[in-house]
């Protein structure tokens, strides 16, 4: 699958910038379904990490939601960046969740206790970076992270279908 460069339409993405894209979903119902995440990390125009997995929520529980999946995604990406020596890199974090982006940027309040816990984890992790910006992007510019979250969901369903 061909990926749009981190800066859509720009064939010369900034090679000194690391881009983290994140996404999450909760299906077949939200809340209460299976929450999964997807993350991609780019060094300029080169993908250096991709992962999809189960979010930080027990499947089929009330804590499983798309917002928990989104927070799980950004946390996993930030942890990977720290583990791989990027705390001093110029980083742009992008996601299509207005709630998570606006909560982390301080423009939306957090009411749900489960999200508040994840928010505090994310803020603590974000504080470990020297040069990081968080931006909202349209869903169409977040296709790889979205695909990884969907693949993780399908994998979970296959593994737990009893077939």
Buried (B, 14 or more C-beta within 10 A) or exposed (E): EEBBBBBEEEEEBBEEBBBBBBBBBBBEEBBBBBBBBBBBBBBBBEBBBBBBBBBBBEBEEEBBBBBBBBBBBBBBBBBBBEEEEBBEBBBBBBBBBEBBBBBBEEEEEBEBEBBEBBBEBBEEBBEEBEEBEBEBBEEEBBBBBBBBBBBBBBBBBEEEEEE
